[in-house]
Amino acid sequence: MSHPVPYPIGLADEIARQLHLLAEHVAVLPPAQATQVIAHIINPDDGLLDRVIGLVSVSSTFAKVQAKGGALPAEVWLALGRAAMDLDAVGSDLDEHRATLLRFGAQSGTSAAKPPAPAPLVVRRHR
């Protein structure tokens, strides 16, 4: 007889399934809608990426407590902490472009003017 899956693991599996479904939708949405969805995902206040960063951060805090108690190697805690910081940095980088995505989504949905000129795909980062 199989053991029932604990609720948090089932929840994680369902969220992963939903994320896959969302990715499939974004892949086929019209450009205006896709950019609006992407802008919503990267919203730094309550977007999906913000929630993932929070989950990894909580996981890092949990691992820290467990590592201090000797139950987990410190490397696990450090890796989760580094992942949380890296994701937060990525979120900050993406937030710089959120307004552009929202503006593009709003313009594309309301006007049938000439298509935008292609942009170069190599961009120099400035910090």
N, CA, C and O of each residue as an XYZ file, in Angstrom:
508
protein
N       0.846     -1.176      0.000
C       0.000      0.000      0.000
C       0.891      1.240      0.000
O       1.843      1.319      0.777
N       0.589      2.206     -0.866
C       1.408      3.404     -0.942
C       1.039      4.379      0.176
O      -0.097      4.418      0.648
N       2.018      5.146      0.573
C       1.799      6.150      1.610
C       1.257      7.420      0.979
O       1.671      7.781     -0.123
N       0.345      8.104      1.648
C      -0.169      9.359      1.089
C       0.935     10.429      1.075
O       1.788     10.484      1.961
N       0.887     11.248      0.068
C       1.867     12.333     -0.061
C       1.499     13.418      0.944
O       0.346     13.846      0.993
N       2.470     13.870      1.753
C       2.179     14.962      2.691
C       1.688     16.202      1.938
O       2.113     16.459      0.812
N       0.795     16.966      2.565
C       0.180     18.123      1.922
C       1.200     19.102      1.332
O       1.036     19.506      0.181
N       2.247     19.501      2.067
C       3.180     20.471      1.475
C       3.867     19.959      0.211
O       4.135     20.742     -0.701
N       4.152     18.671      0.141
C       4.770     18.122     -1.070
C       3.760     18.111     -2.215
O       4.104     18.431     -3.353
N       2.529     17.746     -1.919
C       1.478     17.793     -2.935
C       1.250     19.221     -3.416
O       1.040     19.459     -4.606
N       1.293     20.171     -2.479
C       1.138     21.586     -2.838
C       2.275     22.028     -3.754
O       2.033     22.701     -4.756
N       3.513     21.657     -3.420
C       4.660     22.007     -4.257
C       4.517     21.401     -5.655
O       4.818     22.052     -6.655
N       4.058     20.151     -5.715
C       3.848     19.506     -7.014
C       2.783     20.236     -7.828
O       2.941     20.424     -9.034
N       1.710     20.643     -7.175
C       0.629     21.356     -7.869
C       1.099     22.723     -8.353
O       0.757     23.140     -9.460
N       1.874     23.417     -7.541
C       2.405     24.719     -7.955
C       3.333     24.544     -9.152
O       3.287     25.336    -10.093
N       4.177     23.512     -9.122
C       5.067     23.240    -10.253
C       4.258     22.966    -11.523
O       4.616     23.426    -12.607
N       3.172     22.217    -11.379
C       2.309     21.929    -12.528
C       1.684     23.216    -13.056
O       1.614     23.424    -14.267
N       1.236     24.066    -12.159
C       0.627     25.338    -12.553
C       1.651     26.256    -13.231
O       1.316     26.963    -14.181
N       2.886     26.245    -12.749
C       3.934     27.051    -13.384
C       4.201     26.571    -14.801
O       4.411     27.373    -15.711
N       4.191     25.263    -14.980
C       4.365     24.708    -16.321
C       3.216     25.158    -17.231
O       3.436     25.521    -18.387
N       2.016     25.129    -16.709
C       0.840     25.567    -17.465
C       0.948     27.053    -17.824
O       0.633     27.450    -18.946
N       1.394     27.865    -16.869
C       1.570     29.296    -17.123
C       2.609     29.515    -18.217
O       2.411     30.353    -19.097
N       3.703     28.779    -18.172
C       4.737     28.907    -19.203
C       4.181     28.554    -20.580
O       4.493     29.220    -21.568
N       3.362     27.513    -20.646
C       2.746     27.146    -21.919
C       1.843     28.263    -22.436
O       1.819     28.535    -23.637
N       1.105     28.908    -21.542
C       0.239     30.024    -21.951
C       1.066     31.202    -22.463
O       0.765     31.765    -23.515
N       2.105     31.573    -21.719
C       2.936     32.714    -22.126
C       3.536     32.466    -23.506
O       3.672     33.396    -24.301
N       3.890     31.232    -23.789
C       4.506     30.899    -25.075
C       3.586     31.142    -26.261
O       4.064     31.384    -27.370
N       2.271     31.081    -26.048
C       1.346     31.207    -27.179
C       0.460     32.448    -27.106
O      -0.335     32.687    -28.015
N       0.582     33.236    -26.052
C      -0.241     34.444    -25.937
C       0.171     35.477    -26.983
O       1.322     35.493    -27.418
N      -0.756     36.330    -27.384
C      -0.372     37.464    -28.228
C       0.649     38.318    -27.468
O       0.624     38.360    -26.238
N       1.543     38.996    -28.189
C       2.617     39.757    -27.537
C       2.143     40.710    -26.432
O       2.770     40.787    -25.376
N       1.054     41.427    -26.665
C       0.584     42.383    -25.654
C       0.210     41.678    -24.354
O       0.551     42.146    -23.268
N      -0.482     40.565    -24.467
C      -0.875     39.836    -23.263
C       0.321     39.170    -22.602
O       0.430     39.167    -21.376
N       1.213     38.611    -23.395
C       2.391     37.949    -22.829
C       3.242     38.932    -22.038
O       3.713     38.608    -20.948
N       3.443     40.133    -22.578
C       4.261     41.112    -21.852
C       3.577     41.559    -20.564
O       4.248     41.810    -19.563
N       2.264     41.659    -20.579
C       1.550     42.019    -19.351
C       1.693     40.917    -18.299
O       1.887     41.204    -17.118
N       1.598     39.664    -18.728
C       1.760     38.542    -17.795
C       3.177     38.533    -17.235
O       3.370     38.358    -16.032
N       4.164     38.721    -18.101
C       5.562     38.737    -17.646
C       5.785     39.873    -16.654
O       6.446     39.684    -15.633
N       5.237     41.052    -16.948
C       5.372     42.182    -16.022
C       4.730     41.853    -14.682
O       5.247     42.242    -13.635
N       3.624     41.150    -14.705
C       2.958     40.750    -13.462
C       3.804     39.731    -12.694
O       3.886     39.786    -11.467
N       4.421     38.819    -13.409
C       5.265     37.793    -12.784
C       6.457     38.429    -12.069
O       6.815     38.005    -10.970
N       7.071     39.438    -12.680
C       8.270     40.037    -12.099
C       7.977     41.216    -11.183
O       8.900     41.899    -10.739
N       6.701     41.463    -10.894
C       6.339     42.544     -9.973
C       7.091     42.350     -8.653
O       6.936     41.315     -8.004
N       7.908     43.337     -8.247
C       8.725     43.136     -7.050
C       7.942     43.170     -5.737
O       8.479     42.806     -4.691
N       6.702     43.595     -5.779
C       5.925     43.703     -4.540
C       5.100     42.452     -4.252
O       5.030     42.002     -3.108
N       4.486     41.899     -5.270
C       3.645     40.728     -5.022
C       3.559     39.802     -6.234
O       2.572     39.089     -6.414
N       4.592     39.822     -7.051
C       4.620     38.963     -8.223
C       5.104     37.567     -7.887
O       5.561     37.294     -6.777
N       4.996     36.715     -8.845
C       5.391     35.320     -8.695
C       6.864     35.195     -8.312
O       7.207     34.426     -7.413
N       7.725     35.936     -8.981
C       9.148     35.874     -8.682
C       9.419     36.291     -7.237
O      10.249     35.686     -6.559
N       8.726     37.315     -6.773
C       8.874     37.765     -5.382
C       8.507     36.644     -4.419
O       9.176     36.457     -3.403
N       7.467     35.909     -4.723
C       7.033     34.803     -3.858
C       8.051     33.657     -3.868
O       8.293     33.031     -2.836
N       8.641     33.388     -5.032
C       9.665     32.343     -5.110
C      10.888     32.764     -4.288
O      11.464     31.953     -3.562
N      11.275     34.024     -4.407
C      12.399     34.531     -3.620
C      12.097     34.380     -2.131
O      12.967     33.975     -1.360
N      10.881     34.701     -1.729
C      10.487     34.541     -0.328
C      10.566     33.093      0.129
O      11.014     32.812      1.241
N      10.132     32.176     -0.724
C      10.176     30.753     -0.383
C      11.618     30.279     -0.209
O      11.922     29.549      0.734
N      12.492     30.685     -1.101
C      13.897     30.288     -0.999
C      14.533     30.922      0.234
O      15.360     30.298      0.898
N      14.153     32.151      0.538
C      14.671     32.825      1.730
C      14.237     32.109      3.012
O      15.048     31.899      3.914
N      12.961     31.737      3.090
C      12.464     30.984      4.248
C      13.184     29.642      4.341
O      13.520     29.190      5.436
N      13.417     29.012      3.207
C      14.134     27.739      3.190
C      15.560     27.912      3.705
O      16.086     27.050      4.409
N      16.173     29.031      3.347
C      17.520     29.318      3.828
C      17.532     29.507      5.341
O      18.428     29.013      6.026
N      16.539     30.221      5.858
C      16.446     30.423      7.306
C      16.257     29.085      8.017
O      16.888     28.828      9.043
N      15.395     28.245      7.475
C      15.194     26.904      8.038
C      16.511     26.129      8.039
O      16.883     25.530      9.048
N      17.217     26.145      6.902
C      18.466     25.400      6.784
C      19.519     25.940      7.749
O      20.334     25.179      8.270
N      19.502     27.251      7.986
C      20.452     27.854      8.929
C      20.242     27.281     10.334
O      21.197     26.892     11.007
N      18.990     27.237     10.759
C      18.670     26.691     12.079
C      19.095     25.227     12.161
O      19.682     24.793     13.152
N      18.791     24.477     11.108
C      19.141     23.054     11.096
C      20.656     22.848     11.057
O      21.177     21.925     11.683
N      21.354     23.707     10.323
C      22.814     23.600     10.244
C      23.442     23.926     11.596
O      24.391     23.263     12.014
N      22.917     24.942     12.279
C      23.452     25.286     13.603
C      23.222     24.157     14.599
O      24.010     23.974     15.527
N      22.152     23.405     14.410
C      21.871     22.264     15.278
C      22.578     20.989     14.847
O      22.479     19.967     15.526
N      23.293     21.038     13.723
C      24.038     19.881     13.258
C      23.245     18.917     12.395
O      23.779     17.885     11.989
N      21.991     19.218     12.103
C      21.167     18.305     11.307
C      21.460     18.405      9.807
O      21.293     17.428      9.077
N      21.889     19.563      9.355
C      22.219     19.760      7.939
C      23.640     20.315      7.839
O      24.101     21.023      8.734
N      24.319     19.993      6.763
C      25.631     20.610      6.558
C      25.466     22.118      6.312
O      24.482     22.549      5.710
N      26.427     22.902      6.776
C      26.384     24.355      6.589
C      26.334     24.731      5.106
O      25.801     25.779      4.742
N      26.892     23.871      4.260
C      26.907     24.149      2.821
C      25.490     24.273      2.252
O      25.254     25.044      1.321
N      24.555     23.512      2.815
C      23.158     23.583      2.352
C      22.592     24.958      2.665
O      21.979     25.598      1.811
N      22.802     25.405      3.890
C      22.330     26.737      4.288
C      22.962     27.821      3.419
O      22.274     28.721      2.936
N      24.283     27.727      3.224
C      24.973     28.743      2.430
C      24.486     28.751      0.987
O      24.323     29.817      0.392
N      24.252     27.572      0.421
C      23.777     27.495     -0.962
C      22.380     28.106     -1.092
O      22.108     28.829     -2.050
N      21.500     27.822     -0.140
C      20.153     28.405     -0.182
C      20.203     29.917      0.029
O      19.466     30.660     -0.620
N      21.058     30.367      0.925
C      21.205     31.812      1.129
C      21.725     32.508     -0.112
O      21.240     33.577     -0.482
N      22.720     31.895     -0.760
C      23.272     32.456     -1.995
C      22.204     32.473     -3.091
O      22.099     33.438     -3.848
N      21.415     31.404     -3.169
C      20.344     31.345     -4.174
C      19.321     32.454     -3.934
O      18.865     33.094     -4.881
N      18.964     32.681     -2.680
C      17.999     33.746     -2.364
C      18.555     35.105     -2.770
O      17.842     35.925     -3.350
N      19.822     35.341     -2.468
C      20.427     36.630     -2.831
C      20.534     36.789     -4.344
O      20.275     37.868     -4.876
N      20.919     35.712     -5.043
C      21.030     35.779     -6.503
C      19.669     36.021     -7.144
O      19.546     36.833     -8.061
N      18.650     35.320     -6.663
C      17.299     35.532     -7.196
C      16.822     36.949     -6.943
O      16.180     37.556     -7.800
N      17.135     37.476     -5.769
C      16.752     38.853     -5.453
C      17.445     39.838     -6.399
O      16.834     40.810     -6.843
N      18.715     39.586     -6.703
C      19.441     40.445     -7.642
C      18.829     40.356     -9.041
O      18.685     41.372     -9.722
N      18.474     39.156     -9.464
C      17.825     38.981    -10.768
C      16.491     39.730    -10.783
O      16.158     40.403    -11.759
N      15.732     39.606     -9.692
C      14.464     40.324     -9.597
C      14.649     41.822     -9.718
O      13.856     42.497    -10.375
N      15.697     42.349     -9.088
C      15.977     43.787     -9.187
C      16.333     44.178    -10.617
O      15.886     45.211    -11.117
N      17.142     43.344    -11.272
C      17.498     43.617    -12.668
C      16.255     43.617    -13.558
O      16.103     44.486    -14.417
N      15.369     42.645    -13.353
C      14.154     42.560    -14.164
C      13.191     43.702    -13.873
O      12.482     44.161    -14.769
N      13.163     44.159    -12.640
C      12.257     45.245    -12.276
C      12.565     46.513    -13.061
O      11.674     47.326    -13.307
N      13.816     46.683    -13.452
C      14.194     47.845    -14.262
C      13.416     47.877    -15.583
O      13.248     48.941    -16.179
N      12.952     46.733    -16.031
C      12.297     46.636    -17.339
C      10.785     46.438    -17.235
O      10.104     46.327    -18.254
N      10.268     46.396    -16.036
C       8.846     46.132    -15.842
C       7.965     47.212    -16.470
O       6.969     46.898    -17.122
N       8.325     48.466    -16.279
C       7.533     49.560    -16.856
C       7.512     49.473    -18.378
O       6.485     49.743    -19.001
N       8.626     49.101    -18.972
C       8.685     48.949    -20.429
C       7.753     47.841    -20.886
O       7.042     47.993    -21.879
N       7.753     46.725    -20.165
C       6.854     45.626    -20.511
C       5.397     46.056    -20.405
O       4.589     45.757    -21.285
N       5.067     46.752    -19.334
C       3.680     47.215    -19.162
C       3.290     48.190    -20.266
O       2.187     48.123    -20.810
N       4.207     49.096    -20.590
C       3.929     50.083    -21.639
C       3.748     49.386    -22.991
O       2.841     49.727    -23.750
N       4.610     48.414    -23.289
C       4.500     47.674    -24.543
C       3.176     46.925    -24.602
O       2.503     46.925    -25.633
N       2.804     46.290    -23.500
C       1.543     45.552    -23.458
C       0.347     46.456    -23.669
O      -0.609     46.082    -24.349
N       0.397     47.639    -23.091
C      -0.719     48.583    -23.235
C      -0.766     49.153    -24.658
O      -1.848     49.281    -25.230
N       0.386     49.494    -25.231
C       0.426     50.062    -26.579
C       0.018     49.045    -27.628
O      -0.750     49.355    -28.539
N       0.531     47.836    -27.499
C       0.242     46.801    -28.502
C      -1.226     46.425    -28.505
O      -1.785     46.081    -29.546
N      -1.847     46.492    -27.338
C      -3.247     46.111    -27.242
C      -4.198     47.173    -27.749
O      -5.351     46.870    -28.055
N      -3.737     48.424    -27.847
C      -4.645     49.503    -28.218
C      -4.395     50.070    -29.602
O      -5.265     50.748    -30.149
N      -3.234     49.815    -30.184
C      -2.966     50.414    -31.491
C      -2.611     49.353    -32.511
O      -1.998     48.335    -32.190
N      -3.001     49.608    -33.729
C      -2.663     48.715    -34.832
C      -1.720     49.433    -35.783
O      -1.783     49.229    -36.995
N      -0.850     50.269    -35.239
C       0.098     51.039    -36.041
C       1.181     50.115    -36.578
O       1.129     48.897    -36.409
N       2.163     50.728    -37.230
C       3.244     49.932    -37.804
C       3.972     49.155    -36.702
O       4.080     49.632    -35.573
N       4.463     47.975    -37.028
C       5.175     47.179    -36.028
C       6.474     47.864    -35.625
O       7.059     48.599    -36.421
N       6.930     47.633    -34.405
C       8.168     48.275    -33.967
C       9.364     47.755    -34.751
O       9.368     46.625    -35.237
N      10.371     48.604    -34.860
C      11.592     48.202    -35.552
C      12.314     47.156    -34.719
O      12.312     47.231    -33.490
N      12.929     46.183    -35.375
C      13.666     45.169    -34.624
C      14.792     45.811    -33.826
O      15.434     46.756    -34.285
N      15.019     45.296    -32.647
C      16.076     45.809    -31.781
C      17.274     44.879    -31.837
O      17.121     43.677    -32.052
N      18.466     45.427    -31.645
C      19.629     44.542    -31.605
C      19.533     43.624    -30.382
O      19.042     44.028    -29.328
N      20.005     42.398    -30.539
C      19.895     41.435    -29.458
C      21.090     41.470    -28.518
O      21.083     40.806    -27.482
N      22.108     42.231    -28.864
C      23.252     42.379    -27.970
C      23.124     43.741    -27.306
O      23.113     44.776    -27.972
N      23.028     43.722    -26.003
C      22.869     44.964    -25.251
C      23.955     45.016    -24.202
O      24.222     44.026    -23.521
N      24.571     46.152    -24.075
C      25.586     46.346    -23.041
C      24.891     46.702    -21.741
O      24.018     47.571    -21.715
N      25.272     46.038    -20.671
C      24.703     46.332    -19.355
C      25.369     47.569    -18.795
O      26.570     47.782    -18.964
N      24.577     48.372    -18.133
C      25.129     49.530    -17.436
C      24.695     49.489    -15.990
O      23.532     49.220    -15.687
N      25.603     49.748    -15.124
C      25.282     49.736    -13.688
C      25.845     50.952    -13.045
O      25.690     51.140    -11.839
